Amino acid sequence: MRIKRIIWGATLTGALTLSLSAAQKNVLFICVDDLKPLLGCYGDPMIKTPNIDKLAARGVLFERAFCNQAVCAPSRNSLMTGLRPSSIGIYDLGTNFRKSVPESVTVAQYFMKQGYQTHALGKIMHVGHGNDEDAASWSTPHWKPKAAQYQLKESTDNGRPNKQGGPRGASTECADVPDTTYADGQIANEAIARLKAFKQNPGKPWFLGVGFAKPHLPFVAPKKYWDLYQRESFPLPALKTAPIGAPNFAPTTWGELRQYSDIPEVGTLDDAKTRLLIHGYHAATSYMDAQLGRLLDALEATGLANDTIILFWGDHGWHLGDHGMWCKHTNYEQAARIPLIICAPGIAKAGVKTRSLAETVDIYPSLCELANLPPPKGLDGTSFVATLKDPAAKTKEATFHVYPRGKLIGRAVRSERYRLVEWKEIGASVSTAVYELYDYEKDPLETKNLIKDLPEVATNLQSLLAKQPEAKPQIQVPGDTPKKKAKKNT
């Protein structure tokens, strides 16, 4: 209910006290799988994302937002717990976060403890590899769609068996089917039904987690979204090699994509396949955007929009052939940078962009402040509400992320201009480390490792990184390696 609640109570001395709680805002918590800032509101001229663009016009768009690890489970752990992978020591897909921090209170769980009803639809936490949605976080059971991944026989019957234990199917599918045939259409339907139920049965404030599946591989979408684009109009990646001077283990071997039956197990992709995948990513993004539009329209139609905080977040970026790489699984800009849009009626500016730094772990304390709730102690993030009120306000000087490669952990610090990556074994002396350094003002495409050219910059960033924890892995992580280990990277 949107009223102030008056609670009278007696202190130990017998005196009466009065407690007032501020009007509580609902939270629409939108998570999108594998969505990079390849969006109209982020300046891309080709992508068709009118609904995300409309959302950005209502809120604050962060141009320099970054994940804490460019792979699904650790990134979502960071979102939900407010703790970086380097704090909890989980860098892989299969280890549940409660193995490391069993008493952790997720952001949804915390809101539930504060009187919210909490609902999860689709993918919020990483599901699979031994993980499921965290039951303790939700006041109602997690809901997931029943849609099949593919709709066309030829998508799973093209003659080449998968040898790596991953998905047995094509990397793309274009089927002339209704939107609700695939998962995201069904997720939008259920989210709309929940909004209507909230409207019809007002009571507790609500926290609704909506996890859209696309544009995660395989790139499947109804034909009408493929038809929005002309494949030959997509430019090929300008840079097809790793940065000069980068360690040979830093790039990804894109094992995740190689699991699909129409992708070679080794070697590069030809121009036709490159354009097909780029086309598929665009189509899948536009499909998801349309489902988001239906959800936002329903929020308006129910009259709940003015009482609702909207978070729109992508769990990590994606390599679309840049540096000769695909998928995520690196510390480079295309994998680490994410879309982040916040709408907070009456608090946040509308239709503005900020270049202030933000990272995934900042979302937990920010939502608490927006909802007038004191954040739990011990979170790694910093509230960016000051930036929502004044886009020029800065809340931090750097963000931090990580990616493993076998026994090595690549810990990264990203400032406004630079990124430094430190590769070494956990606990080993910095004298054993291998470093990468990139300047995004002069070299935004990361063409060259500048670690030998900018020693003063490196020293400053190393001092920031030295203050961060480097927790040992809960299990031995394989990182990104080809063939047998490729199935770990999804």
Stockholm file with secondary structure:
# STOCKHOLM 1.0

chainA/1-490         MRIKRIIWGATLTGALTLSLSAAQKNVLFICVDDLKPLLGCYGDPMIKTPNIDKLAARGVLFERAFCNQAVCAPSRNSLMTGLRPSSIGIYDLGTNFRKSVPESVTVAQYFMKQGYQTHALGKIMHVGHGNDEDAASWSTPHWKPKAAQYQLKESTDNGRPNKQGGPRGASTECADVPDTTYADGQIANEAIARLKAFKQNPGKPWFLGVGFAKPHLPFVAPKKYWDLYQRESFPLPALKTAPIGAPNFAPTTWGELRQYSDIPEVGTLDDAKTRLLIHGYHAATSYMDAQLGRLLDALEATGLANDTIILFWGDHGWHLGDHGMWCKHTNYEQAARIPLIICAPGIAKAGVKTRSLAETVDIYPSLCELANLPPPKGLDGTSFVATLKDPAAKTKEATFHVYPRGKLIGRAVRSERYRLVEWKEIGASVSTAVYELYDYEKDPLETKNLIKDLPEVATNLQSLLAKQPEAKPQIQVPGDTPKKKAKKNT
#=GR chainA/1-490 SS CCSCEEEEEECTTSCEEEEEECCCCEEEEEEETTCCSCSGGGTCSSCCCHHHHHHHTTSEEEEEEECSSSSHHHHHHHHHHSCCHHHHTCCSSSSCGGGTCTTCCCHHHHHHHTTCEEEEEECSSCCBTTBCCCGGGCSSCCBCCCCCSCCSHHHHCSSCCCSSSSCCSCSEEEECCCGGGSHHHHHHHHHHHHHHHHHHSCCSCEEEEEEECTTSSSEEEEHHHHTTSCGGGSCCCSCCSCCBTCCTTSSCCCHHHHTSTTSCSSSCCCHHHHHHHHHHHHHHHHHHHHHHHHHHHHHHHTTCGGGEEEEEEESCCCEESGGGCEESCSSSHHHHEECEEEECTTTSCSSEEEEEEEEGGGHHHHHHHHTTCCCCTTCSCCCCHHHHHCTTCCCCSCEEEEEEETTEEEEEEECSSEEEEEEEETTCCGGGCEEEEEETTTCTTCCBCCTTTCHHHHHHHHHHHHTSCCCCCSSCCCCSCSGGGGGGCC
#=GC SS_cons         CCSCEEEEEECTTSCEEEEEECCCCEEEEEEETTCCSCSGGGTCSSCCCHHHHHHHTTSEEEEEEECSSSSHHHHHHHHHHSCCHHHHTCCSSSSCGGGTCTTCCCHHHHHHHTTCEEEEEECSSCCBTTBCCCGGGCSSCCBCCCCCSCCSHHHHCSSCCCSSSSCCSCSEEEECCCGGGSHHHHHHHHHHHHHHHHHHSCCSCEEEEEEECTTSSSEEEEHHHHTTSCGGGSCCCSCCSCCBTCCTTSSCCCHHHHTSTTSCSSSCCCHHHHHHHHHHHHHHHHHHHHHHHHHHHHHHHTTCGGGEEEEEEESCCCEESGGGCEESCSSSHHHHEECEEEECTTTSCSSEEEEEEEEGGGHHHHHHHHTTCCCCTTCSCCCCHHHHHCTTCCCCSCEEEEEEETTEEEEEEECSSEEEEEEEETTCCGGGCEEEEEETTTCTTCCBCCTTTCHHHHHHHHHHHHTSCCCCCSSCCCCSCSGGGGGGCC
//
